[in-house]
Amino acid sequence: MSQSAAVWFCVHDDVESDHSTTGNVLDYFDDEFIIRTLHLSRFAVSFIIDCVRTRLERFTERSLPVDHLVLAALCFYANGFLHNEIAETIGNINGFLNTAVETVSKVLSSMLDEFITFPSSLNDRVLVAQELQKLHGIPNVVGVLGCMHARIKPVKRERMLYMNGMGYFSIMSQMVCDSQGNLLSVETEWPGSTSEQSIWENSKICQQFKSGKHGQSLLVGASCYSLSKHVLPPLSRASNPASVHYEQSHFKIQSIIQKTFGALKMRFQCLENLGHIQKDVSHKPAEVIHACCVLHNIAKKFSVPLPGEPEPEPLHHGINREEINQSDVHLLLFRKDIITTCFSED
């Protein structure tokens, strides 16, 4: 997995030093119910409860049981509503679900940098790049870049701002994942009409690449991204066998982020429509999305299976920037060299 092992061990040790996971509300439910209702395993949920408890006890005063808050929030993330059996067990007092989602989302979102980490050392980047090159042939690629759309219901005056190219209102999250679908970077703050290229150029991860923090590493992106020293988009037309092979490999790598978005929405079905929480400003859609992304990586770490077979998220790639790419000869030669070196049959 691409996350630094030290980060996971540190979080785990920190949790274990303060609490055990016995005697909480999970004891009322069997394993089958937990994974069917929460789309997470008992061990993963116990870990999440302890993570949230540790963070809450350090920074806030609390009056509601943490395991109740987490269970209600996890049920919302998984289904978009509170399951009757869970509501009956924890006591669904007025406004409890709102409080649970607000509190847990805020805590999990604050842990984004602990559970979603980009390969920081040269050795880590080389290992990730070698895995992708072994599978698909393109060198120095450490991640796959893309934007996920989550439906919302914006206020009337902002509808056009949030209308995306697929015909619905959304908020966009830029993500980078590795070859296994582990999230390496997540940023959420853009309305659905924003171009992917604009999001990339204004993102923190882009600034890190431009500053040289990630060395000569590359990301694979769709045709909506401009060719650069850091992002490899597909060709508009394959003119020889080497470029055909490049396109085939690029397509396979690009499909990883689509499958990852599909997996996120399969496990956390609240992401299919965040509209009803948009009405309450205390429930920030970005925090809910970030919470689900943290949980996604935790689920991957605990090898929790998805509740079904995910459908790759259909992507609207916006403007094809290949014509724009033609203006920079040096970048075109850079990509041509990769194609010739890695995909020529000679």
C-alpha positions in Angstrom: 0.0 0.0 0.0 1.3 3.5 -0.8 0.7 5.1 2.6 3.8 5.2 4.7 3.6 2.3 7.1 5.0 4.5 9.9 1.9 6.7 9.7 -0.5 3.8 10.1 1.6 2.3 13.0 1.8 5.6 14.7 -2.0 6.2 14.5 -2.6 2.6 15.6 -0.2 2.8 18.6 -1.7 6.2 19.6 -5.2 4.7 19.6 -4.2 1.5 21.5 -2.3 3.5 24.2 -5.6 5.2 25.2 -8.4 2.8 24.7 -9.5 -0.7 24.1 -12.4 -1.5 21.8 -14.4 -3.7 24.1 -17.8 -2.8 25.5 -19.1 -0.5 22.8 -22.4 -0.4 20.9 -20.9 -2.8 18.2 -21.5 -5.7 20.7 -25.2 -5.5 19.9 -24.7 -6.4 16.3 -23.3 -9.5 14.5 -20.5 -9.3 11.9 -22.9 -9.9 9.0 -25.1 -7.0 10.0 -22.2 -4.7 10.5 -20.6 -5.3 7.1 -24.0 -5.3 5.3 -25.2 -2.1 6.9 -21.9 -0.1 7.3 -19.9 -1.6 4.4 -17.0 -2.0 6.8 -15.8 -4.9 9.0 -16.0 -5.0 12.8 -12.3 -4.5 13.1 -12.3 -1.5 10.8 -15.3 0.1 12.7 -13.6 -0.5 16.0 -10.5 1.2 14.7 -12.5 4.2 13.5 -14.3 4.5 16.8 -11.1 4.6 18.7 -9.5 7.1 16.2 -12.5 9.5 16.6 -12.7 9.0 20.4 -9.0 9.8 20.8 -9.3 13.0 18.6 -12.5 14.2 20.3 -11.2 13.7 23.8 -8.1 15.7 23.0 -9.8 18.7 21.5 -13.4 18.9 22.5 -15.9 18.4 25.3 -18.4 15.8 24.4 -21.7 14.7 25.9 -22.8 12.0 23.5 -21.2 8.5 23.4 -18.6 8.4 20.7 -19.4 4.9 19.5 -23.1 6.0 19.0 -21.9 9.0 17.0 -19.6 7.0 14.8 -22.1 4.2 14.2 -24.8 6.7 13.1 -22.3 8.6 10.8 -21.0 5.4 9.3 -24.5 4.2 8.6 -25.3 7.6 6.9 -22.1 7.4 4.8 -22.9 3.8 3.7 -26.6 4.3 2.9 -27.5 8.0 3.0 -29.9 7.4 5.9 -29.9 5.9 9.4 -30.9 2.3 9.5 -33.9 1.5 11.8 -32.2 -1.1 13.8 -29.2 1.2 14.5 -31.6 4.0 15.4 -33.4 1.9 17.9 -30.2 0.7 19.5 -28.5 4.0 20.0 -31.7 6.0 20.6 -32.5 8.3 17.7 -33.1 11.5 19.6 -34.1 14.6 17.7 -31.2 15.9 15.5 -28.9 13.1 16.5 -28.0 12.1 13.0 -27.2 15.7 12.0 -24.9 16.0 15.1 -23.3 12.6 14.4 -22.5 13.4 10.7 -21.3 16.9 11.5 -19.1 15.8 14.4 -17.6 12.6 12.8 -17.1 14.2 9.4 -15.2 17.1 11.0 -13.0 14.7 12.9 -12.3 12.4 10.0 -11.7 15.3 7.6 -9.1 16.7 10.0 -7.3 13.4 9.7 -7.0 13.6 5.9 -3.2 14.1 6.0 -2.7 11.1 8.3 -4.5 8.6 6.2 -4.1 10.0 2.7 -0.4 10.6 1.9 1.6 11.1 -1.2 4.8 9.1 -1.5 7.2 11.6 0.0 10.6 9.9 -0.3 12.4 9.0 -3.5 12.4 5.4 -2.5 8.6 5.4 -2.0 8.0 7.1 -5.4 10.3 4.6 -7.1 8.5 1.6 -5.6 5.1 3.0 -6.7 6.3 3.9 -10.2 7.9 0.5 -10.6 4.6 -1.2 -9.8 2.7 0.8 -12.4 5.4 0.4 -15.0 5.5 -3.3 -14.5 1.7 -3.5 -15.0 1.3 -0.9 -17.8 4.7 0.1 -19.3 4.8 3.8 -18.7 7.8 4.9 -16.5 7.9 7.3 -13.5 4.1 7.3 -13.0 3.3 7.6 -9.3 -0.4 8.2 -9.6 -3.6 8.7 -11.6 -5.2 12.1 -11.6 -9.0 12.8 -12.0 -12.0 14.6 -10.6 -15.0 13.0 -8.9 -18.4 14.7 -9.1 -20.8 14.4 -6.1 -24.4 15.6 -6.6 -25.6 18.6 -4.5 -28.6 20.9 -4.5 -27.2 24.5 -4.6 -29.1 27.6 -3.8 -30.9 29.0 -6.8 -28.6 31.9 -7.5 -25.6 29.5 -7.8 -27.1 26.8 -10.0 -25.2 27.6 -13.1 -21.9 27.6 -11.2 -22.6 24.1 -10.0 -24.0 22.7 -13.2 -21.5 20.2 -14.7 -21.0 18.9 -18.2 -23.1 15.8 -17.5 -26.2 17.8 -16.8 -26.5 17.9 -13.0 -25.3 20.0 -10.1 -22.2 18.8 -8.4 -19.2 19.6 -6.2 -15.8 18.4 -7.6 -13.1 16.6 -5.7 -9.6 16.2 -7.4 -8.0 13.0 -6.4 -4.8 11.0 -7.1 -4.7 7.3 -6.6 -2.1 4.6 -6.9 -2.3 1.3 -8.9 -4.4 -0.4 -6.2 -6.9 2.5 -5.8 -5.4 3.8 -2.6 -6.0 7.6 -2.4 -2.7 9.6 -2.3 -4.2 13.1 -2.6 -7.7 14.6 -2.2 -8.8 18.2 -2.5 -12.4 19.4 -2.6 -13.6 22.9 -3.1 -14.7 23.4 -6.7 -18.2 23.8 -8.2 -19.2 21.4 -11.0 -18.7 23.8 -13.8 -15.0 24.2 -13.1 -12.6 22.8 -15.7 -10.3 19.9 -14.5 -7.2 21.8 -15.8 -8.1 24.9 -13.7 -8.6 22.7 -10.7 -5.2 21.0 -11.2 -3.4 24.3 -11.7 -4.9 25.7 -8.5 -4.4 22.6 -6.3 -1.9 22.1 -3.6 -0.5 18.9 -5.2 0.2 20.8 -8.4 2.2 23.4 -6.6 4.1 20.6 -4.9 5.0 19.1 -8.3 6.0 22.5 -9.7 8.2 23.2 -6.6 10.1 20.0 -7.3 8.9 18.2 -4.1 8.0 15.1 -6.1 11.1 15.0 -8.3 10.6 13.8 -11.9 7.5 11.8 -11.0 4.5 11.8 -13.4 0.7 11.6 -13.1 -1.5 10.1 -15.8 -4.5 12.3 -16.6 -7.4 12.3 -19.1 -7.6 14.4 -22.3 -8.9 17.4 -20.3 -5.5 17.9 -18.9 -2.7 19.8 -20.7 0.5 17.9 -21.3 3.2 19.1 -18.9 6.4 17.9 -17.1 4.1 16.3 -14.5 0.9 15.2 -16.3 0.7 12.8 -19.2 -2.6 13.0 -21.1 -3.5 10.6 -24.0 -2.8 11.3 -27.6 -5.6 12.6 -29.8 -4.6 10.1 -32.5 -2.3 7.1 -32.6 -0.2 7.2 -35.8 2.1 4.2 -35.3 2.3 0.9 -33.4 4.3 2.5 -30.5 1.7 5.2 -30.0 -1.1 2.6 -30.2 0.6 0.7 -27.3 1.0 3.9 -25.4 -2.7 4.7 -25.8 -3.7 1.2 -24.6 -1.5 1.5 -21.5 -2.7 5.0 -20.8 -6.3 3.9 -21.0 -5.7 1.0 -18.5 -4.0 3.4 -16.1 -6.7 6.1 -16.5 -9.4 3.5 -15.8 -7.9 3.0 -12.3 -9.2 6.3 -11.1 -12.6 5.7 -12.6 -12.8 2.4 -10.8 -11.7 4.1 -7.6 -14.5 6.7 -7.9 -17.0 3.8 -8.5 -15.7 2.0 -5.4 -16.1 5.1 -3.3 -19.7 5.6 -4.4 -20.4 1.9 -4.0 -19.2 1.8 -0.4 -20.3 5.2 0.6 -23.7 5.8 -1.1 -24.2 9.2 0.4 -21.8 10.4 -2.2 -24.4 9.7 -4.9 -26.3 12.7 -3.6 -25.2 15.2 -0.9 -28.1 17.5 -1.7 -30.1 17.0 1.5 -27.1 18.0 3.7 -26.5 21.1 1.7 -29.5 22.7 3.5 -27.6 22.8 6.8 -24.4 24.8 6.6 -23.0 22.9 9.6 -22.7 19.9 7.3 -20.1 20.9 4.8 -20.2 18.6 1.7 -16.4 18.8 1.5 -16.0 17.4 5.0 -18.4 14.5 4.2 -16.4 13.7 1.0 -13.1 13.9 2.9 -14.4 11.6 5.7 -15.4 9.0 3.1 -12.0 9.2 1.5 -10.3 8.6 4.8 -12.6 5.7 5.4 -11.9 4.4 1.9 -8.2 4.1 2.7 -8.9 2.5 6.0 -11.2 0.0 4.3 -8.4 -0.8 1.9 -5.9 -1.2 4.7 -8.3 -3.7 6.5 -9.0 -5.5 3.2 -12.8 -4.9 3.5 -14.6 -6.1 0.4 -17.0 -3.8 -1.4 -20.7 -4.5 -1.0 -21.1 -5.2 -4.7 -19.4 -4.9 -8.0 -18.7 -1.2 -8.6 -19.3 0.4 -12.0 -16.4 2.6 -13.1 -17.5 6.2 -12.7 -18.3 7.8 -16.1 -16.0 10.8 -16.6 -16.8 13.9 -18.5 -13.4 15.1 -19.7 -14.5 18.5 -20.9 -12.3 20.2 -23.5 -9.8 18.0 -25.3 -6.5 19.9 -24.8 -4.4 18.0 -27.3 -4.6 20.8 -29.8 -3.3 23.2 -27.1 -0.5 20.7 -26.3 0.8 21.0 -29.9 2.2 24.5 -29.2 5.0 23.2 -26.9 7.5 21.4 -28.9 9.7 20.5 -25.9 6.8 18.8 -24.1 5.8 16.9 -27.3 9.3 15.6 -27.7 9.3 14.6 -24.0 6.2 12.5 -24.5 7.4 11.1 -27.8 10.6 10.0 -26.2 8.6 8.1 -23.5 6.5 6.4 -26.2 9.5 5.5 -28.4 11.7 4.3 -25.6 9.0 2.2 -23.8 6.7 1.0 -26.6 8.7 0.6 -29.8 9.0 -3.0 -30.9 12.6 -2.6 -32.2 
